[in-house]
Amino acid sequence: MDDKLFRPFIGVDSETDRFPVGQVRERWSVEALAEVDAERFAAEEHFRGWIMESGNTLLDAVVAALVTSTFTDPNSK
């Protein structure tokens, strides 16, 4: 599969990896989280359309590849 299909996801991950997630958030102050969350919400809004379109393009490519691929069930006897 063409690795270009994954570039939007890699790019957005790179642009948003500074936002605290999971247990790291517990170490941030409420004020700092409010500020960074506002930036994260803006980034999510900015990238949403592109990522949705990219996800559909990737899904279409996977479905197209399935039609021509062969599958061997490793559990068959």
Secondary structure in CASP SS format (residue, H / E / C, confidence):
PFRMAT SS
TARGET T0000
AUTHOR 0000-0000-0000
METHOD secondary structure of the structure
MODEL  1
M C 1.00
D C 1.00
D H 1.00
K H 1.00
L H 1.00
F H 1.00
R H 1.00
P H 1.00
F H 1.00
I H 1.00
G H 1.00
V H 1.00
D H 1.00
S H 1.00
E H 1.00
T H 1.00
D C 1.00
R C 1.00
F C 1.00
P C 1.00
V C 1.00
G H 1.00
Q H 1.00
V H 1.00
R H 1.00
E H 1.00
R H 1.00
W C 1.00
S C 1.00
V H 1.00
E H 1.00
A H 1.00
L H 1.00
A H 1.00
E H 1.00
V H 1.00
D H 1.00
A H 1.00
E H 1.00
R H 1.00
F H 1.00
A H 1.00
A H 1.00
E H 1.00
E H 1.00
H H 1.00
F H 1.00
R H 1.00
G H 1.00
W H 1.00
I H 1.00
M H 1.00
E H 1.00
S H 1.00
G H 1.00
N H 1.00
T H 1.00
L H 1.00
L H 1.00
D H 1.00
A H 1.00
V H 1.00
V H 1.00
A H 1.00
A H 1.00
L H 1.00
V H 1.00
T H 1.00
S C 1.00
T C 1.00
F C 1.00
T C 1.00
D C 1.00
P C 1.00
N C 1.00
S C 1.00
K C 1.00
END
